[in-house]
């Protein structure tokens, strides 16, 4: 088994998925609709509650959050090698009481769909874009393997990832439900921290320590380990973008996520302690 699959950051993402799955089942059982911004805040709260167990993670959050503007967005910067980061840009949607996802095919500012904005962001920046679906379904059972061949059960779909082209194709055809995407088109979100990114299957740009520091510099520090910003510099030039590239690309795509999360590797973090 790969070391990344034994890491605390991998276990954390698995735990968050299980908790989300159970929360949504409970909410639906009692007739209450969960909201994206509340569930995202719960994720951050879990990181805060376990900050000593998960010292690899730091969270930066906007002080004033407006759900309609950016409450459903999250950026996760994952260190894949010392001083080298992948940018995951996520758009959250929650499963509703009626078993569907509402407003996915709603036109946003500029008369564009959200997936159009995400695709434009990805094309310009090389970030990895996904819809992050918050789910929980009491009568659903599943056992399968993720993209790195690790077994998982249905509760790992509590936080699942779906590609924008699959969202677009199905959402334009009509209402989309949990079963529209799961299990064939969705991956458990733990792949962000439990699987090694495969550049042969999907192109992406790697970002430097300086670019990550600049990206979170606009955000007040929230919780976790602030030392995650004590990032080592690497001599290799990772891309041709400016140090403020992440912010520039985000502004261009009209995207200002509520949270930006930095996830360091244990080996790299120990080098800066």
Secondary structure, 3 states (H helix, E strand, C coil): CCHHHHCHHHHHHHHHHHHHHHHHHHHHHCCCCCCHHHHHHHHHHHHHHCCCCCCCEEEEECCCCCHHHHCCEEEEEEEEECCEEEEEEEEEEECCCCCECCCCCCEEHHHEEHHHHHHHHHHHHCCEEEEEEECCCCCCCCEEECCCCCEEEHHHHHEEEECHHHHHHHHCCCCCEHHHHCCCCEEECCHHHHCCCCCCCCCCCEEEHHHHHHHHHCCEEEEECHHHHCCCCCCCCCCCCCCCHHHHHHHHCCCCCCEEEEECCHHHHHHCC
